[in-house]
Amino acid sequence: MGGEVLSKFQAPKGVSEYYPPNSQQFEYVRDQLLRTARLAGYKLIELPVFEDTEVFTRGVGESTDVVSKEMYTFEDRGGRSITLRPEGTAGVMRAVIEHNLDKGQLPVKLFYTGPFFRAERPQAGRYRQFYQVGIEAIGFNDPEIDVEVISVAQTAFKALGLKKFKLNITSLGDSSSRENHRKDLVKFISGLKLDEATLARAQINPLRLFDDKREEVKAAMAKAPLLLDYLNKESKQHFETVQGLLKNIGIDFQINPRMVRGLDYYTGTTFEFDHQMLGAQSGIGGGGRYDGLMSSLGGADVSGIGFGLGIDRILLACQAENSLPAELNEIDLFVAPITEAGKAAAFKLISELRLSGVTCDMAYGDRGLKGAMKAADRSGAKYGLVIGDDELATGNCQLKSMSSGQLISSNLDASDLLEKLGKK
Ligand code: HAM
């Protein structure tokens, strides 16, 4: 051995990690978001975190930062180009096409959750591995479905107790509206003094220039023609119906005709939720319609709409608003045995109680009464139970409420304890 000291490993730069006790908040936020999707009839789709690179270059679009700068792309052992998913929609469409999901009952309503990967410059709320809950509703170009998707997000935020967020919406219209606008926008852009790279981006998708953060480009774009003014009759009607339906169910929104989403597949209704206490990375979720995506990936010409919600940022928003319940995943019962025989009895007891759905744990190691009580305190359990020689001899015990200190007499058996714990 060379005697060199192995340096401590650290997680890769810019990833988000969750471990107890904070991971309980993360889990709670994710589960509330998923619950709301399930309530609206969405079903789980579980997909690989890596795909053929082309799924994203074709699906998400080459003019986007996501594809041009932020993908984790590598060659696998078979020489295939593989990319860690930067977003969920393109992969879901790949799976819908591959497994013919769009050939059955429509709409196909799917939800997913898991890690996503973008090689962005890390900062508060912006990570290289982050987590989303997403939904996709595939099959109809109905304003009602647009509003359902938006309202699932809104309902989820409300369920988490969030108040300080705003919804921005716009419409990118149908292909003929976009074509008419594109002609005028390209003409407008050709009159601007722009660098090569910006012009190249504009050539793929001129709307990208509305998203440019540089002051000089912002100023130059102030008078650019807006797509919202180019919507044809059908697109206009669709967008007006969406607004009416949103009002009808009491969802406040702001129309933002300059909003550009970071992915190229969008058409028609698009939206973003911003949280007011998060600073620069304030987007807690966004989505929209993507009517050409499936056909561009080799599928039928089927319309779809969905969203991605950023779990990491929503957790930060909940922390900023202090909206999460104080107690999460609380342990119901902590058993503290103080003799060898007590240990065996405790182990049997918690095994039985767990079968009946009681969350319980026990003190391990040889700690004596004091140490065992300390462990009970630290466990955050609602009730504590000591098992020593007396309890075993008499078959009676005392459940102790860890918050009030109140004692409740019980038999030392699972059935009576279940009743006393209110779990029967
Ligand atoms: P997106 O706007 O790129 O959309 O991402 C959705 C959400 O993911 C963002 O609003 C944000 O909360 C979170 N997010 C994105 N990047 C990061 C990051 N680097 N660190 C932390 N959070 C981040 C999509 O991904 C689309 N697939 C949404 C969609 C589904 N559109 C239609 N269907």
Residues whose N, C-alpha, C, O or C-beta is under 5 A from the ligand:
A	BS01	HAM	E87 G88 T89 R118 E120 G125 R126 Y127 F130 I135 G262 G283 I284 G285 G286 G287 G288 I305 G306 F307 G308 L309 G310 D312 R313
